Amino acid sequence: MRIVLQRVSRASVKIGGETVGAIGAGLLALVCIGQDDSAQEIDALAEKTVQLRIFADDAGKMNRSLIDAGGEILAVSQFTLYADCRKGRRPSFIGAAKPERAVPLLERWTARIESHGVRVAQGRFGAMMDVELVNDGPVTIILDSRELNAG
């Protein structure tokens, strides 16, 4: 699983000109499920997502989590996060899970986030989406399931 988290003051996703998801302050999460991701890895990255201390406290230090800050998440599936550009000029996306595997795991990740009382808005899996955001910071963090037990 790969997630690109961007701290935002607001974000939205449109499909065919219609807004299907929008949040105020919180995180835009671009999410891709990998072929070999397990439920345990999905759960661990959900916990990491809501517990990362990347929001400012009263002293201006990044010392508060999404939960502490009362933020929301806009989750947008993005299989291109698994692009392999090592050969040729056309990326390969073979590392991304097929929809029949990815959708249930993405739903699991979303449910784990919501279990912490965090509101989750979403795009639509497989759709062509227009994503708008206002970066706050900017703060951008990349989480990868392959790095959970490294170092």
C-alpha positions as CSV (number, residue, x, y, z in Angstrom):
1,M,0.0,0.0,0.0
2,R,1.2,3.4,-0.9
3,I,-0.4,6.6,0.5
4,V,0.6,10.2,-0.3
5,L,-0.8,12.4,2.5
6,Q,-1.1,16.1,1.9
7,R,-2.2,18.3,4.7
8,V,-4.9,20.6,3.4
9,S,-7.1,23.4,4.5
10,R,-9.7,22.0,2.1
11,A,-10.0,19.5,-0.7
12,S,-12.6,18.1,-3.1
13,V,-13.0,15.6,-5.8
14,K,-15.3,16.0,-8.9
15,I,-16.5,13.4,-11.4
16,G,-18.1,14.8,-14.6
17,G,-18.4,18.2,-12.9
18,E,-20.2,16.9,-9.9
19,T,-18.6,17.1,-6.5
20,V,-18.6,13.6,-5.0
21,G,-16.4,14.3,-1.9
22,A,-15.2,17.3,-0.1
23,I,-13.5,18.1,3.2
24,G,-12.3,21.1,5.2
25,A,-9.1,21.0,7.2
26,G,-7.4,17.6,7.2
27,L,-5.7,15.2,4.8
28,L,-6.0,14.4,1.2
29,A,-4.9,10.8,0.9
30,L,-4.0,9.4,-2.5
31,V,-4.2,5.7,-1.9
32,C,-3.0,2.6,-3.9
33,I,-3.3,-1.0,-2.8
34,G,-0.4,-3.2,-3.8
35,Q,-0.7,-6.8,-5.1
36,D,0.8,-8.3,-1.9
37,D,-0.7,-6.1,0.8
38,S,-2.3,-7.9,3.7
39,A,-5.1,-6.8,6.0
40,Q,-2.6,-6.3,8.8
41,E,-0.6,-3.9,6.6
42,I,-3.8,-2.0,5.7
43,D,-4.7,-1.7,9.4
44,A,-1.2,-0.6,10.4
45,L,-1.2,2.2,7.8
46,A,-4.7,3.3,8.8
47,E,-3.4,3.7,12.4
48,K,-0.3,5.5,11.1
49,T,-2.4,7.8,9.0
50,V,-4.6,9.0,11.9
51,Q,-1.8,9.1,14.5
52,L,0.9,10.9,12.6
53,R,1.7,14.1,14.4
54,I,1.8,16.5,11.4
55,F,-0.7,19.2,12.6
56,A,0.4,22.3,14.5
57,D,-0.1,22.6,18.2
58,D,-0.6,26.0,20.0
59,A,3.2,26.7,19.8
60,G,3.2,26.1,16.0
61,K,5.1,22.7,16.3
62,M,3.9,19.7,14.3
63,N,2.7,17.9,17.4
64,R,-0.9,17.0,16.9
65,S,-2.4,14.0,15.0
66,L,-5.4,14.1,12.7
67,I,-7.5,12.9,15.6
68,D,-6.2,15.6,17.9
69,A,-6.8,18.3,15.2
70,G,-10.3,17.1,14.5
71,G,-9.5,16.9,10.8
72,E,-11.1,14.9,8.0
73,I,-9.8,12.8,5.2
74,L,-10.5,12.9,1.5
75,A,-9.5,9.4,0.1
76,V,-8.8,9.1,-3.6
77,S,-7.8,5.8,-5.1
78,Q,-4.8,6.2,-7.4
79,F,-3.3,3.1,-8.9
80,T,-0.6,5.2,-10.6
81,L,1.3,5.4,-7.3
82,Y,2.6,1.9,-8.2
83,A,4.1,3.1,-11.5
84,D,7.3,1.3,-12.4
85,C,9.3,3.6,-14.7
86,R,12.5,1.6,-14.7
87,K,12.2,0.3,-18.3
88,G,11.2,2.2,-21.4
89,R,9.0,5.2,-21.5
90,R,5.6,3.7,-20.6
91,P,5.1,3.0,-16.9
92,S,4.0,-0.4,-15.8
93,F,1.4,-0.7,-13.1
94,I,1.7,-4.4,-12.4
95,G,2.5,-3.7,-8.7
96,A,-1.0,-2.3,-8.1
97,A,-3.7,-4.8,-7.0
98,K,-6.5,-5.6,-9.3
99,P,-9.9,-4.0,-8.5
100,E,-11.4,-7.1,-7.0
101,R,-8.6,-7.2,-4.4
102,A,-8.0,-3.5,-4.1
103,V,-11.6,-2.3,-3.4
104,P,-12.2,-4.4,-0.3
105,L,-8.8,-3.5,1.2
106,L,-9.4,0.2,0.4
107,E,-12.8,-0.1,2.2
108,R,-11.1,-1.8,5.1
109,W,-8.6,1.1,5.4
110,T,-11.5,3.6,5.2
111,A,-13.4,1.8,7.9
112,R,-10.4,1.7,10.2
113,I,-10.0,5.5,9.8
114,E,-13.7,6.0,10.5
115,S,-13.5,3.9,13.6
116,H,-11.4,6.7,15.2
117,G,-14.3,9.1,14.7
118,V,-12.6,10.7,11.6
119,R,-15.0,11.7,8.8
120,V,-13.9,10.2,5.4
121,A,-15.0,11.6,2.1
122,Q,-14.1,9.7,-1.0
123,G,-13.6,9.8,-4.7
124,R,-14.9,6.8,-6.8
125,F,-12.7,3.8,-7.5
126,G,-11.6,3.6,-11.2
127,A,-13.3,6.9,-12.2
128,M,-11.6,9.8,-13.9
129,M,-11.5,12.4,-11.2
130,D,-10.7,16.1,-10.8
131,V,-9.1,16.7,-7.5
132,E,-8.7,20.2,-6.0
133,L,-6.8,21.0,-2.9
134,V,-5.3,23.8,-0.9
135,N,-2.1,22.6,0.6
136,D,-1.5,23.6,4.2
137,G,2.2,24.1,4.8
138,P,2.8,22.5,2.4
139,V,3.1,19.2,4.3
140,T,3.4,16.0,2.2
141,I,4.1,12.6,3.7
142,I,4.5,9.2,1.8
143,L,3.6,6.0,3.6
144,D,4.5,2.6,2.1
145,S,3.6,-0.8,3.5
146,R,7.0,-2.1,2.4
147,E,8.6,0.2,4.9
148,L,6.5,-0.8,7.9
149,N,9.1,-3.2,9.4
150,A,12.2,-1.6,7.8
151,G,14.8,0.2,9.9
